[in-house]
Amino acid sequence: MAETEGTMQEKIDRSAVDNDASAVALMEERERAELERTWASPKGFFGWFTNTNHKDIAMRYIVTAFVFFLLAGIEAVLMRIQLARPENRFLGPDLYNQIFTMHGTTMMFLFAVPMMEGIGLYLVPLMIGTRNVAFPRMNAFGYYVYLIGGLLIYTAFLLNVGPDAGWFSYVPLSGPAYSPGKRVDIWGQMITFTEIAALVGAVEIITTVFKQRVPGMSLNRIPLFVWAQVVTAFMVIFAMPSVMLASQMLPADRLINTHFFNPAEGGDALLYQHLFWFFGHPEVYIIFIPALGFVSSIIVTFARRQIFGYTALVLSLIATGFIGFGLWVHHMFATPLPQLGQSFFTGASMMIAIPSGVQIFCWIATLWGGKLSLKTPLLFVLGFVAVFVLGGLTGVMVASVPLDLQVHDTYFVVAHLHYVLIGGAVFPLFGAFYYWFPKWTGRLLSERAGRWNFWLLFIGFNLTFFPMHQLGLKGMTRRIYTYLPETGWGNLNLAASIGAAIIGVSVIIFLINVAWARRRGLVAGDNPWRADTLEWGTASPPPSYNFADPPIVAGRYALWTMTAETPVLKGLSTKRREVLVTRVMDAEPDHLYELPGPSIWPFLLALATGETFIVGIFTPWGFPIGAVLSLLALFGWFWSKPKSEGGTAADSRQEQSLLSLGEAQGLPLKKGA
Amino acid sequence: MSSSMSSNMGSRPTLNVAHLPSHGFDTRAPIWWGNLLLLMIETTMFGILVATYFYLSQNFNLWPPPRSEYPVGYNTNPMLLIPTINLVLLILSCAPMYWVDRSARRARKRATQTGLLICLVLGLASIVLRWFEFPAMRFKWYENAYGSSVWFLLGMHYLHLLTLTAEVVFLTIWVFFRPFDEKHRVDITVLAVYWYWVAAIWIPLYAILFFGPRII
């Protein structure tokens, strides 16, 4: 009896609460429906070309870049088939040249950088608690330009006009005298397209992080993932202009007879190498630093504790960003350099091991004594540590001039760069896929398939690339399409080819896992890993507006430090695409800014840019025509009104009074500052 | 899970930002930062072009090189008159742009319109003058590496003059035919930053391209 009475009393209490709660819930439901309408991405075929939602654009980057990864992977397998035994006749020399050039170019320009930026563009706004990137239309423009670049080079490749001078297209080989035809020009313009896209992405990320963080997220509370993206974005800003200039000067030498790289008229072939590697070396870090962000996120989540040495890790990222610009000449040790230059760049190359070492130690210290939950993402991170340390060791070796001269242009370098890039970027990337797939799709990938995926990749990778160290020391030079049986390289090459096949199987398992999980994977819920960063504080997949009420951040681990008392942000319009702009250092609320909605102009501007550089390959008229078209597109862009539901000041006032209904406690706003 | 979250949220404390203004000038505006980053990219680019210019000069005994045809003794230093006029014009044009900047901040429509028209005329004048700066270099882009590098430098700055003036054209049309709203007032102040940069970066470039050869 007493028990029943108790429940009766509880029922009464609860119904009183329910009345209140249902009123609030109703209002919130209405608010969400309105948000959904305001932020909804346009549908249909034409809608695809006008979408400006950062998650949709970022997912396009990720999917497109992954398709390029698969294409480049197929090219790698073709090369491994050709090299599996001496004097193989599977590929001819010309096709082999095109394929290794396409493999390197695709992996570096069409896969690695766009993939890392795509993941950043998806997650950064979520992690800092905002609703879209700072310049949504420009973001869409960046994607279209990238896509045009990728389509251009693959169309050319299928028409047998694929570039064939290596992924860095050194002059004089790539110059007018030794590479007639359009192959190198197409390579150059593809570079321009992808670099424009990378620069656009970098500007987006920095501005969004600086100006749109949720209140409370001061600079010293930004997740390490976001720091990694910011440092990368700054590196993009200082590195990419160099290769854009090189990729304009090279076609200019070829098409309109300038003499930048022509020694007969005072030009210089080494100038090209300087320009290329001033970009090319930072590029390695542009690919690798975002991966460090993945690693930090995954380690914190699966060690279930705070990161060891947050400040040391941030400073190491920044130090890597700076030192990364002082290394480019170590790619040119085989050219006549002054002795002092050689010593300086050797020193700098060895110095970069310091911040890398600090980071590895911080991660190990975090894992040490943490309650490790050995899920697939963490497995990939551990794989990364093992492989990357090996790549780092050979890196210190080739940083010294005498050793570099011995192994220059051999398979030793091929082994080194694959250990660094696959170890440093692809392993963490797969970890990131397993980690964030539930956020992107709402479903978990299979753990069992994940383990197969990891172990096959790990074994296949080492079987492919470890023997290449020895092949290099035995004198096998890179980029040769075949070799004689007497060289004795046959067995090691066969091993490498078998390894490549195992990597292929591993990637196929991943694809099957994705296809399976999309339909049948476990439903993830908001936060399947009980992680700490804000993206896990919203639905999976996130709604178009990211957060109905972004929570105010009270510490470095936003969700772990969140309590029932943590305030949420209110007062953003539900009728316009409004975001809160905050101050750079401490993220105090500053003003509300309306972002533009769907627009066709980014696509049209991308087409105009495409016309400029593609027609420019065939006639200089491409440039003035492109300038006029771009100008028209820009005028349309700036003239068109941002297209949201057309809210007015009156609307927002009405909303405000509605909102104040639901407010239990208002917090005093920090003004100005 | 999610429903309990939402019913909790009603009773959670809130930080209401509805009363905040809808725009801010300078470092408060995202577009100001976007513009700053663009200028960082472009400054890097000019830095690399200047490095290219000096790198190539190492391949020559005389810089600019002497003519290869008769008369070889002919002076090949770039001509000074028109480039100097353009330099002065660009520096002076910052004054009306500063006026535009001030007026836009204070929401003075008439002054902004007048100032923008003046800047438009100056921008167009600078574009026309620049056209004659290319022949002020005594080599064409296809004659030697010196010609290639100076034409590239001039051309890249020319591109900025064109973009800048196009932006002025756009904003002038806007302030005459569309509302003088806060968003576009912020845009005008950002345009001013761009304008100052285009003028400022030309000072070292002018010194290097036109004066450098006379000093060394």
Boltz contact constraints between the chains, C-beta under 6 A:
constraints:
  - contact:
      token1: [A, 21]
      token2: [B, 7]
      max_distance: 6.0
  - contact:
      token1: [A, 24]
      token2: [B, 10]
      max_distance: 6.0
  - contact:
      token1: [A, 25]
      token2: [B, 7]
      max_distance: 6.0
  - contact:
      token1: [A, 28]
      token2: [B, 6]
      max_distance: 6.0
  - contact:
      token1: [A, 134]
      token2: [B, 30]
      max_distance: 6.0
  - contact:
      token1: [A, 135]
      token2: [B, 34]
      max_distance: 6.0
  - contact:
      token1: [A, 199]
      token2: [B, 41]
      max_distance: 6.0
  - contact:
      token1: [A, 203]
      token2: [B, 34]
      max_distance: 6.0
  - contact:
      token1: [A, 203]
      token2: [B, 37]
      max_distance: 6.0
  - contact:
      token1: [A, 206]
      token2: [B, 37]
      max_distance: 6.0
  - contact:
      token1: [A, 207]
      token2: [B, 30]
      max_distance: 6.0
  - contact:
      token1: [A, 207]
      token2: [B, 33]
      max_distance: 6.0
  - contact:
      token1: [A, 207]
      token2: [B, 34]
      max_distance: 6.0
  - contact:
      token1: [A, 210]
      token2: [B, 33]
      max_distance: 6.0
  - contact:
      token1: [A, 211]
      token2: [B, 30]
      max_distance: 6.0
  - contact:
      token1: [A, 237]
      token2: [B, 40]
      max_distance: 6.0
  - contact:
      token1: [A, 237]
      token2: [B, 41]
      max_distance: 6.0
  - contact:
      token1: [A, 238]
      token2: [B, 44]
      max_distance: 6.0
  - contact:
      token1: [A, 241]
      token2: [B, 41]
      max_distance: 6.0
  - contact:
      token1: [A, 241]
      token2: [B, 44]
      max_distance: 6.0
  - contact:
      token1: [A, 241]
      token2: [B, 45]
      max_distance: 6.0
  - contact:
      token1: [A, 242]
      token2: [B, 48]
      max_distance: 6.0
  - contact:
      token1: [A, 245]
      token2: [B, 48]
      max_distance: 6.0
  - contact:
      token1: [A, 257]
      token2: [B, 142]
      max_distance: 6.0
  - contact:
      token1: [A, 258]
      token2: [B, 141]
      max_distance: 6.0
  - contact:
      token1: [A, 258]
      token2: [B, 148]
      max_distance: 6.0
  - contact:
      token1: [A, 259]
      token2: [B, 144]
      max_distance: 6.0
  - contact:
      token1: [A, 259]
      token2: [B, 145]
      max_distance: 6.0
  - contact:
      token1: [A, 259]
      token2: [B, 148]
      max_distance: 6.0
  - contact:
      token1: [A, 260]
      token2: [B, 148]
      max_distance: 6.0
  - contact:
      token1: [A, 265]
      token2: [B, 144]
      max_distance: 6.0
  - contact:
      token1: [A, 265]
      token2: [B, 145]
      max_distance: 6.0
  - contact:
      token1: [A, 266]
      token2: [B, 59]
      max_distance: 6.0
  - contact:
      token1: [A, 266]
      token2: [B, 60]
      max_distance: 6.0
  - contact:
      token1: [A, 266]
      token2: [B, 144]
      max_distance: 6.0
  - contact:
      token1: [A, 266]
      token2: [B, 145]
      max_distance: 6.0
  - contact:
      token1: [A, 267]
      token2: [B, 145]
      max_distance: 6.0
  - contact:
      token1: [A, 268]
      token2: [B, 59]
      max_distance: 6.0
  - contact:
      token1: [A, 271]
      token2: [B, 55]
      max_distance: 6.0
  - contact:
      token1: [A, 552]
      token2: [B, 15]
      max_distance: 6.0
  - contact:
      token1: [A, 567]
      token2: [B, 13]
      max_distance: 6.0
  - contact:
      token1: [A, 567]
      token2: [B, 14]
      max_distance: 6.0
  - contact:
      token1: [A, 567]
      token2: [B, 15]
      max_distance: 6.0
  - contact:
      token1: [A, 568]
      token2: [B, 12]
      max_distance: 6.0
  - contact:
      token1: [A, 568]
      token2: [B, 14]
      max_distance: 6.0
  - contact:
      token1: [A, 569]
      token2: [B, 15]
      max_distance: 6.0
  - contact:
      token1: [A, 570]
      token2: [B, 14]
      max_distance: 6.0
  - contact:
      token1: [A, 570]
      token2: [B, 16]
      max_distance: 6.0
  - contact:
      token1: [A, 571]
      token2: [B, 16]
      max_distance: 6.0
  - contact:
      token1: [A, 571]
      token2: [B, 17]
      max_distance: 6.0
  - contact:
      token1: [A, 571]
      token2: [B, 18]
      max_distance: 6.0
  - contact:
      token1: [A, 580]
      token2: [B, 17]
      max_distance: 6.0
  - contact:
      token1: [A, 589]
      token2: [B, 17]
      max_distance: 6.0
  - contact:
      token1: [A, 590]
      token2: [B, 24]
      max_distance: 6.0
  - contact:
      token1: [A, 590]
      token2: [B, 28]
      max_distance: 6.0
  - contact:
      token1: [A, 591]
      token2: [B, 20]
      max_distance: 6.0
  - contact:
      token1: [A, 591]
      token2: [B, 21]
      max_distance: 6.0
  - contact:
      token1: [A, 591]
      token2: [B, 24]
      max_distance: 6.0
  - contact:
      token1: [A, 592]
      token2: [B, 20]
      max_distance: 6.0
  - contact:
      token1: [A, 592]
      token2: [B, 22]
      max_distance: 6.0
  - contact:
      token1: [A, 631]
      token2: [B, 166]
      max_distance: 6.0
  - contact:
      token1: [A, 638]
      token2: [B, 170]
      max_distance: 6.0
  - contact:
      token1: [A, 656]
      token2: [B, 18]
      max_distance: 6.0
  - contact:
      token1: [A, 662]
      token2: [B, 10]
      max_distance: 6.0
  - contact:
      token1: [A, 663]
      token2: [B, 14]
      max_distance: 6.0
  - contact:
      token1: [A, 664]
      token2: [B, 11]
      max_distance: 6.0
  - contact:
      token1: [A, 665]
      token2: [B, 13]
      max_distance: 6.0
  - contact:
      token1: [A, 666]
      token2: [B, 16]
      max_distance: 6.0
  - contact:
      token1: [A, 667]
      token2: [B, 13]
      max_distance: 6.0
  - contact:
      token1: [A, 667]
      token2: [B, 15]
      max_distance: 6.0
